[in-house]
Amino acid sequence: MKNSDSENLCKEPTYKAFYTSYAQGAKNFALYKCGDEAQALDLTQEAFVKIWQNCADIDLSKAKTYLFTTINNLFLNAVKHQKVMLNFEKNNTKKDRSFQDPEYILEEKEFKAQLSRAIANLTEAQREVFLMNRIDGKKYREIAETLDLSVKAVEKRMSQALASLREQIPNI
């Protein structure tokens, strides 16, 4: 995105260009933080709303940093609430066999829920590396460049993430 003193983030064309330039990257960043597509979209949209609401106070040259910092802060604010919800769900999940679906459908649903919880329970560093590799299909070298880490650090995080998933989900 071109940056000059004559551009103002409060001007709709400038804001639209900013949004177009950074929306996908911001959503991916939020996804790596939280591990949940819907929450990532919510965090991204909320961050862009905050930028629009505060556009007069944000220097266009610092808007990208403001965007990613806002997403990170929104994520951190949501973490405690999310953990409470996950703990409640873990402690109160009961098998309901009152409906007539085949057992394999139930097992598949339970596995998906268990996998989602296991990914959410990974550390932020492990989750970022795991999702960038498994969802985005990035190679360790690409992940290392993106996160400004060594390839060895990426390998270690991925190894820890896989070990954690194996502990939380038996027989995978």
C-alpha positions as CSV (number, residue, x, y, z in Angstrom):
1,M,0.0,0.0,0.0
2,K,1.3,3.4,-1.0
3,N,2.0,5.7,1.9
4,S,2.1,9.5,1.6
5,D,1.3,12.4,3.8
6,S,-1.6,13.4,1.7
7,E,-3.4,10.1,2.4
8,N,-5.7,10.0,5.3
9,L,-7.1,6.7,6.8
10,C,-10.4,8.4,7.4
11,K,-11.0,8.8,3.6
12,E,-13.1,5.9,2.4
13,P,-10.9,5.1,-0.6
14,T,-7.8,5.0,1.5
15,Y,-9.5,2.9,4.2
16,K,-10.8,0.5,1.5
17,A,-7.3,0.2,0.0
18,F,-5.9,-0.5,3.5
19,Y,-8.6,-3.1,4.2
20,T,-8.0,-4.8,0.8
21,S,-4.2,-4.9,1.3
22,Y,-4.3,-6.3,4.9
23,A,-7.6,-8.2,5.5
24,Q,-6.4,-11.7,4.5
25,G,-3.0,-11.4,6.3
26,A,-4.7,-10.0,9.4
27,K,-7.2,-12.9,9.3
28,N,-4.4,-15.4,9.0
29,F,-2.5,-13.8,11.8
30,A,-5.6,-14.0,14.0
31,L,-6.2,-17.6,13.0
32,Y,-2.6,-18.5,14.0
33,K,-3.2,-16.8,17.4
34,C,-6.6,-18.4,18.2
35,G,-6.8,-21.5,16.1
36,D,-10.5,-20.9,15.3
37,E,-11.7,-19.6,12.0
38,A,-14.8,-17.9,13.3
39,Q,-13.0,-16.2,16.2
40,A,-10.2,-15.2,13.8
41,L,-12.8,-13.5,11.6
42,D,-14.4,-11.8,14.6
43,L,-11.0,-10.5,15.8
44,T,-10.1,-9.2,12.4
45,Q,-13.4,-7.5,11.9
46,E,-13.3,-5.9,15.3
47,A,-9.8,-4.7,14.7
48,F,-10.8,-3.0,11.4
49,V,-13.8,-1.4,13.2
50,K,-11.5,0.0,15.9
51,I,-9.2,1.4,13.2
52,W,-12.1,3.1,11.4
53,Q,-13.4,4.5,14.8
54,N,-9.9,5.9,15.6
55,C,-8.8,6.7,12.0
56,A,-8.1,10.4,12.9
57,D,-5.6,9.3,15.5
58,I,-3.8,6.7,13.5
59,D,-0.9,7.6,11.3
60,L,-1.3,5.7,8.0
61,S,2.4,4.7,8.1
62,K,1.7,2.9,11.5
63,A,-1.8,1.5,10.6
64,K,-0.5,-2.0,9.8
65,T,1.3,-2.2,13.1
66,Y,-1.8,-0.9,14.9
67,L,-4.0,-3.5,13.1
68,F,-1.8,-6.5,14.1
69,T,-1.3,-5.1,17.7
70,T,-5.1,-4.6,18.0
71,I,-5.7,-8.2,16.9
72,N,-3.2,-9.5,19.4
73,N,-4.7,-7.5,22.2
74,L,-8.2,-8.6,21.4
75,F,-7.0,-12.2,21.3
76,L,-5.3,-11.9,24.7
77,N,-8.5,-10.4,26.2
78,A,-10.5,-13.3,24.8
79,V,-8.1,-16.1,26.0
80,K,-9.4,-16.2,29.6
81,H,-13.0,-16.4,28.5
82,Q,-12.2,-19.1,25.9
83,K,-10.3,-21.2,28.5
84,V,-13.2,-21.1,30.9
85,M,-15.5,-22.2,28.1
86,L,-13.2,-25.0,27.0
87,N,-12.8,-26.2,30.6
88,F,-16.6,-26.2,31.1
89,E,-17.1,-28.1,27.8
90,K,-14.4,-30.7,28.8
91,N,-15.9,-31.2,32.2
92,N,-19.5,-31.4,31.1
93,T,-19.3,-33.4,27.8
94,K,-21.5,-36.4,28.2
95,K,-22.3,-39.0,25.6
96,D,-25.9,-38.6,24.5
97,R,-27.1,-41.8,22.9
98,S,-30.8,-40.8,22.9
99,F,-30.7,-40.0,19.2
100,Q,-30.6,-42.6,16.4
101,D,-27.5,-41.5,14.4
102,P,-25.0,-44.3,13.7
103,E,-22.2,-44.6,16.3
104,Y,-19.5,-43.7,13.8
105,I,-21.1,-40.3,13.2
106,L,-21.0,-39.7,17.0
107,E,-17.4,-40.8,17.2
108,E,-16.4,-38.6,14.3
109,K,-18.1,-35.6,16.0
110,E,-16.4,-36.3,19.3
111,F,-13.0,-36.7,17.6
112,K,-13.4,-33.3,15.8
113,A,-14.3,-31.7,19.1
114,Q,-11.4,-33.4,20.8
115,L,-9.0,-32.3,18.1
116,S,-10.3,-28.7,18.2
117,R,-9.8,-28.6,22.0
118,A,-6.3,-30.2,21.7
119,I,-5.3,-27.6,19.1
120,A,-6.7,-24.8,21.3
121,N,-4.7,-26.2,24.2
122,L,-1.4,-25.9,22.4
123,T,0.8,-23.0,23.3
124,E,0.5,-20.0,21.0
125,A,3.9,-20.7,19.5
126,Q,3.1,-24.4,18.9
127,R,-0.3,-23.6,17.4
128,E,1.1,-20.9,15.1
129,V,3.7,-23.3,13.7
130,F,1.3,-26.3,13.5
131,L,-1.4,-24.3,11.7
132,M,1.0,-22.6,9.3
133,N,2.4,-26.1,8.3
134,R,-0.8,-28.1,8.3
135,I,-3.4,-25.6,7.2
136,D,-1.4,-23.2,5.0
137,G,1.0,-26.0,3.8
138,K,4.0,-23.8,4.5
139,K,7.4,-25.5,4.8
140,Y,9.5,-25.1,7.9
141,R,11.8,-22.6,6.1
142,E,8.9,-20.4,5.1
143,I,7.5,-20.5,8.7
144,A,10.9,-19.6,10.1
145,E,11.1,-16.6,7.8
146,T,7.6,-15.4,8.6
147,L,8.1,-15.7,12.4
148,D,11.7,-14.6,12.3
149,L,12.9,-17.9,13.9
150,S,15.5,-20.5,13.0
151,V,14.4,-23.6,11.2
152,K,15.5,-25.6,14.2
153,A,13.1,-23.6,16.4
154,V,10.3,-24.3,14.1
155,E,11.1,-28.0,14.0
156,K,11.2,-28.0,17.8
157,R,7.8,-26.2,18.1
158,M,6.2,-28.6,15.6
159,S,7.6,-31.6,17.4
160,Q,6.2,-30.3,20.7
161,A,2.9,-29.6,19.1
162,L,2.6,-33.1,17.6
163,A,3.7,-34.7,21.0
164,S,1.1,-32.7,22.8
165,L,-1.6,-33.7,20.3
166,R,-0.6,-37.4,20.7
167,E,-0.9,-37.1,24.5
168,Q,-4.3,-35.5,24.3
169,I,-5.8,-37.7,21.6
170,P,-4.9,-41.4,22.0
171,N,-4.6,-43.6,18.9
172,I,-3.8,-40.9,16.3
